[in-house]
Amino acid sequence: MNPVDDPVAVVAANVRKLRVKRGWSLAEAAGSASIGKSTWAQLESGQSNPSLETIWAIAQVFDVPVGALLGAENRHSWVQRASEGTRIQSANHVYQVQQLLSLRALSGVDVTLLETEPEAEPRRTKPHHRGCVEHLLVLHGRIRVGPAGEEEELAAGDLISFPGDVEHTYMTLEPGTRCLVLMEFR
């Protein structure tokens, strides 16, 4: 596989570039993201396939959208086939995301596909970047989502928009639920 097409290599290069740009040692970067130094080193060397939670933690530390780590580029025209794109599996939950598009340089927007299955407990999500707004369109299935204490049940075709910079929850209600998630960074 071409290193440019290898998602692990792309993440490794982008994480290293952000760390070096910040002027941090491996230990400083790992500590700020609450990740072990050896885990960080494996990630940067391309020897580790990071979980979604690790990607989110690193994005938070560097104050960048997840797309900045996945190598999504800004282009005038973009086609991504259903079989393409970096898929990231959660280490703790029955879901994965696929980065579809990042327009952060133009408009501060990332678009991902969320594929999820029901779980016994709602998934609590820490606040994203300050000023972030999350838009979720249910493509298939049912999900309960929104800021903690203000969740709404949604079915296919329903759309919710809410502040992403507050704790929010996801509770998948139907197997095979798929959602399009648009993250707006202001």
C-alpha positions as CSV (number, residue, x, y, z in Angstrom):
1,M,0.0,0.0,0.0
2,N,1.3,3.5,-0.9
3,P,2.2,5.3,2.4
4,V,0.0,8.2,1.3
5,D,-3.0,5.8,1.1
6,D,-2.2,4.0,4.4
7,P,-4.4,5.6,7.1
8,V,-2.1,4.6,9.9
9,A,0.8,6.2,8.2
10,V,-1.2,9.4,7.5
11,V,-2.2,9.7,11.2
12,A,1.4,9.0,12.3
13,A,2.8,11.7,10.1
14,N,0.2,14.3,11.1
15,V,0.5,13.6,14.8
16,R,4.3,13.9,14.6
17,K,4.0,17.1,12.6
18,L,1.7,18.7,15.1
19,R,3.9,17.6,18.1
20,V,7.1,18.9,16.4
21,K,5.3,22.2,15.4
22,R,4.3,22.7,19.1
23,G,7.9,21.9,20.2
24,W,6.9,19.1,22.5
25,S,8.8,16.0,23.4
26,L,7.1,12.6,23.2
27,A,6.6,12.7,27.0
28,E,5.1,16.2,27.0
29,A,2.7,15.3,24.2
30,A,1.7,12.0,25.7
31,G,1.2,13.5,29.1
32,S,-1.0,16.3,27.8
33,A,-3.3,13.8,26.1
34,S,-3.2,11.3,29.0
35,I,-1.7,8.7,26.7
36,G,1.3,6.5,27.6
37,K,4.6,7.7,26.1
38,S,5.2,4.2,24.5
39,T,1.7,4.3,23.0
40,W,2.4,7.8,21.6
41,A,5.8,6.6,20.1
42,Q,4.1,3.6,18.5
43,L,1.4,5.8,17.1
44,E,4.0,8.3,15.6
45,S,6.0,5.4,14.1
46,G,3.0,3.9,12.4
47,Q,3.2,0.7,14.5
48,S,-0.2,1.3,16.2
49,N,-3.7,1.7,14.8
50,P,-5.2,4.3,17.2
51,S,-8.8,4.0,18.5
52,L,-11.3,6.7,18.0
53,E,-10.9,7.8,21.7
54,T,-7.1,8.3,21.1
55,I,-7.7,10.3,18.0
56,W,-10.2,12.5,19.8
57,A,-7.8,13.0,22.7
58,I,-5.0,14.1,20.4
59,A,-7.2,16.4,18.4
60,Q,-8.3,18.1,21.7
61,V,-4.7,18.6,22.8
62,F,-3.7,20.3,19.6
63,D,-7.1,22.1,19.2
64,V,-7.7,20.7,15.7
65,P,-10.6,18.9,14.1
66,V,-10.2,15.1,13.9
67,G,-9.9,15.6,10.1
68,A,-6.6,17.3,10.6
69,L,-5.2,14.0,12.0
70,L,-6.8,11.8,9.3
71,G,-5.3,13.8,6.4
72,A,-8.5,15.1,4.9
73,E,-7.6,17.8,2.5
74,N,-9.4,20.8,1.0
75,R,-10.0,20.4,-2.7
76,H,-12.2,22.2,-5.2
77,S,-13.9,18.9,-6.2
78,W,-14.1,15.8,-4.0
79,V,-15.4,12.3,-4.6
80,Q,-15.1,9.7,-2.0
81,R,-16.5,6.2,-2.7
82,A,-18.3,4.2,0.0
83,S,-15.3,1.8,0.2
84,E,-12.8,4.6,0.8
85,G,-11.9,6.9,3.7
86,T,-10.3,6.3,7.0
87,R,-12.6,4.2,9.3
88,I,-11.8,4.4,13.0
89,Q,-13.3,1.9,15.5
90,S,-14.1,2.9,19.1
91,A,-12.1,0.9,21.7
92,N,-14.9,1.1,24.2
93,H,-18.2,1.2,22.2
94,V,-19.9,-0.5,19.3
95,Y,-19.4,2.2,16.7
96,Q,-17.0,3.5,14.1
97,V,-16.7,6.7,12.3
98,Q,-15.5,7.4,8.7
99,Q,-14.1,10.8,7.9
100,L,-15.8,11.9,4.7
101,L,-14.7,15.5,4.2
102,S,-12.8,18.3,6.0
103,L,-13.2,21.9,4.9
104,R,-11.5,23.3,8.0
105,A,-9.4,25.8,6.1
106,L,-12.4,27.1,4.1
107,S,-15.3,26.9,6.5
108,G,-14.3,25.0,9.7
109,V,-16.4,22.0,8.9
110,D,-15.8,18.2,9.2
111,V,-18.2,15.6,7.9
112,T,-18.1,12.0,9.2
113,L,-20.3,8.9,8.8
114,L,-21.2,7.3,12.2
115,E,-22.1,3.6,12.1
116,T,-23.3,2.3,15.5
117,E,-25.1,-0.5,17.3
118,P,-27.3,-0.5,20.4
119,E,-25.4,-0.7,23.8
120,A,-26.7,-1.2,27.4
121,E,-25.7,2.4,28.5
122,P,-25.6,5.8,26.7
123,R,-22.2,6.9,25.4
124,R,-21.2,10.1,27.1
125,T,-19.1,12.4,24.9
126,K,-16.8,15.0,26.4
127,P,-17.2,18.6,25.0
128,H,-15.5,19.2,21.7
129,H,-13.6,22.4,20.8
130,R,-15.1,25.7,22.2
131,G,-17.7,27.1,19.9
132,C,-18.3,23.7,18.1
133,V,-21.8,23.0,16.8
134,E,-22.7,19.4,16.0
135,H,-25.4,18.5,13.4
136,L,-26.5,14.9,13.1
137,L,-28.8,13.5,10.3
138,V,-30.1,9.9,10.8
139,L,-29.7,8.0,7.6
140,H,-30.9,4.7,8.9
141,G,-32.2,3.4,12.3
142,R,-32.9,5.3,15.5
143,I,-30.8,7.1,18.0
144,R,-31.2,9.2,21.1
145,V,-28.7,12.1,21.1
146,G,-28.1,15.6,22.4
147,P,-26.7,17.6,25.3
148,A,-26.9,15.7,28.6
149,G,-30.4,16.0,29.9
150,E,-31.8,17.4,26.6
151,E,-31.5,14.3,24.4
152,E,-34.0,13.8,21.6
153,E,-35.0,10.5,19.9
154,L,-34.4,10.6,16.2
155,A,-35.4,8.2,13.3
156,A,-34.3,8.1,9.7
157,G,-34.6,11.5,8.1
158,D,-34.5,13.4,11.4
159,L,-31.8,16.1,12.0
160,I,-30.6,17.6,15.3
161,S,-28.2,20.5,15.8
162,F,-26.8,21.2,19.2
163,P,-23.7,22.8,20.9
164,G,-20.8,20.3,20.6
165,D,-18.8,22.1,23.3
166,V,-21.0,20.7,26.1
167,E,-21.2,17.1,27.3
168,H,-23.6,15.2,25.2
169,T,-24.8,11.6,24.8
170,Y,-25.5,9.0,22.2
171,M,-27.8,6.1,22.7
172,T,-28.3,3.9,19.7
173,L,-31.8,2.3,19.7
174,E,-31.8,0.2,16.6
175,P,-29.2,-2.2,15.0
176,G,-27.4,-0.9,12.0
177,T,-28.0,2.8,12.8
178,R,-26.1,5.2,10.4
179,C,-25.8,8.9,10.8
180,L,-24.1,11.7,8.9
181,V,-22.4,14.0,11.4
182,L,-21.3,17.6,10.5
183,M,-19.0,19.3,13.0
184,E,-18.9,23.1,12.7
185,F,-15.8,24.7,14.3
186,R,-16.1,28.4,14.9
